[in-house]
Amino acid sequence: MTDCVSLEGHLPLIAIIRGVTPEQVLNVAEVLVEEGFTMIEVPLNSPDALTSIAKLVAKYGDKYIIGAGTVTTPELAEQVIATGANLVVTPNFNEQVVKMSVAAGCATFPGVVTPTEAFAALAAGATGLKLFPISMVGLDGFKALKSVLPTDTKCYPVGGVSPSVESMKPYVDIGADGFGLGSALYKPSMTLEQVRANARGYVTSFKELLG
């Protein structure tokens, strides 16, 4: 069992760069890092995702939290861990995936919607919870869930959060610790300038909210 990577000192915004290619990944990551991101996720349904992750780990792995999203099976978790990644994010709760990833020292965020999933994920050792899709949980659902979870549970809403104070504030007010940011931050069709503007918007809004 390896010690889990610490989230301390990291901006709690996970950049989800779905669809990025190995040719583009370092250029995109450079923009994100320059704007303040320190946690980057390449979903496994991106083209040749493991190559992209390995490239990111080689360049940023000693300093930042780098890894994969859409890790749905123990076999996939094994492949991600083999790249040297230290972040595993899933759309669902799979106990074996969580336990394997935590044992490998990865920050591990399984996707949950219900209290049953949330408590099972925490029991398996999850670093935090990815509330996904947050549109399904809703603000009322998140508030109710937050009221019964252990107070130190890290909750990251994912899905449909845009780079503005108005979009993020309702979740932060309830107790969101951070966010996973997807297509409003990065799409393969965006220019690097667009990605930079989006990244800056998220970082500025989030820091403003935290005062």
N, C-alpha and C positions, 0 to 999 in steps of 0.2 A: 504493500500500500504506500503510495507516494503522497506527500503532503499536498493538499489542494492549493492551487494558485490563489493568491490573495487578491481581492478586488480593491483593496485599500489604495487610494491614490489614483484610481482609474475613474475617468468620466463614465458614469453608468448609462451610456448610450451605446447600444450594439448596432453597428452598421451592417445591415444585411445586404450584401451585394449579389443578389440573385441574377444569374445570367451572364456574369462576368466571365471572360475567357482568360486562359493563361497568358495570352499576349497582352491583355489590357490590365491585368490585375494589379501589377505594381504601380502603374500610372494612377489608377483609381485610388489605391491605398495611400499613395503619397499625398494626394489632395486631401483625403480624409484625415491623415495624421497631421498635416500642416494646419488643418482647421481645429484640431484638438481631440479627435477620436483616438481612443487607445484600445478599443474592442471591435474586432472585425470578424464577421461570419460569412463564409462562402457556402450557400446552400448546396447540398450534394446533387440537386437536380440542375445545376449549372454545367456548362460544357467542360468536361475534363476537370471537374472540381478538385480532385485530390492533387493534381499538378499545381493548380492555383494556390491551394492551401500550403503545399510544400514550399512554394516560392515565397509566400508571405512569412512562413515560419523561419525560413533561412534568413530573411531580411529583418524581420521585426520580432521574432519569437522570444528573444531573450529579454525584451523590454515591454512588449505589449501582450494582450490577450487575443490570440488568433485561433480560429478553428472553423468548425463546420456547423451548418444548420441542416434541417431535414434528415437527421440521423435517426432512422426508424427501426433499425434492427441491430442486434449484437454484432453481426458480420460487418455492417457499415461502421459501427463504432470502432471496431478493431482496426479497420483500414484508416480511419481518421487518426486514431491514437498513434498509429505507425508513422504518420507524417511528422510527429513531434508537436502536434497541435495541443493547446491547453484550454480549448473552449469547445463544448459540445452542446448544441441547442437542438431540441426536437419539437415536432408539432404535436406530439402525443406523449402519453406516459407509458414507458416500457421499463419495468423494474430492472431488468437485466442490463439494459443500455445505461441507465442511471448509475447502477452499482459499478459497472465496468469503467465508466468514464471517471467517476469519483475516485476509484481505486488507482486510476492512472494519473491522478493529480489535476484533472481538468475541471475548470469552472463549468458546472453542468446545470442547464436550464431546460427542464422538460415542459412541454406545453400542457396546460391544464385548463379545465373550464369549471369543474365541480369541486365542492369541498372534499368529496371522497378521493378524487384524483390528487388534489393538492396535498392532503395529509399523507397519502400513500407515497407521493414523490418525496416529501420531506423525510418520511421514515426510511426511504431508500438512500438518503444522504444528499439529495439535491442541494446545490448551492443557493438556488433561488427558483422562482416560478415564472414561467412565461405564460401570461394570461392570454390565450390565443384560441380563437379570434376574440379580441376584446369587444368587438361589436356584439358578439353572442353573450358575453358576460354582462356587458352594460355597466353603467356607473352604479346603479342600484345593486346589481349582483356583486360588483367588485367591493362595494362598501360592506355588504353583508359578509362576504368571504373574509375581508380584512378584519372584521370584528371578531372572528373566531380563530384566526391563525395565530401562531406564536408571534409575539410583537416584533421579534427580530427577523421575521421572514422577508426576504427580498422579493418584491413583486415588480415584474416588468411587463406592462401591457404591450401588446404587439398587434398591429393591424389598423390602418386608417388614421394614424396620428400624424398631423401635418406640422411643418416647421414654424409654428406660431405659439405664442403664449396662450392664446385663447383655446387652442386645441389641447395643449398639454396640462394646463392649469387644473381642470376638473379632476384629473387622475392624481396629480401631485397633491392636491388638497385632501384627497381620501387617503393617500399614503403610498402612492407609486414611488419606488426607489429609483427607477430608471425606465428606459423604453428600448424595445427592439424596433429599428426603423428600416423599412423596406423600400417599396417602390416610389414613395414620395422623396426619398433620399437619392436612390440610384435606380436607373433602368439602363440596359445596354444601349438604348437609343440616345441617351443624354450625352452632351459634350462634357468635357472635364470642367469647363466653366460653370455649366449648370449644376454639376455635382458639387462643386465648391460653394456655389450660392446656397444650395439646399443645406449642405453641411454646416455652413456658417449660421444659417437661420435656426437650425436645431440647437446648436451649441449656445448661441446668444440667448435664445428664448429659455432654454433650460437653466442656464446660469442666472438669468434674470429672475426666474421663478424661485430659485433657491436663495436669492438675495445676496 
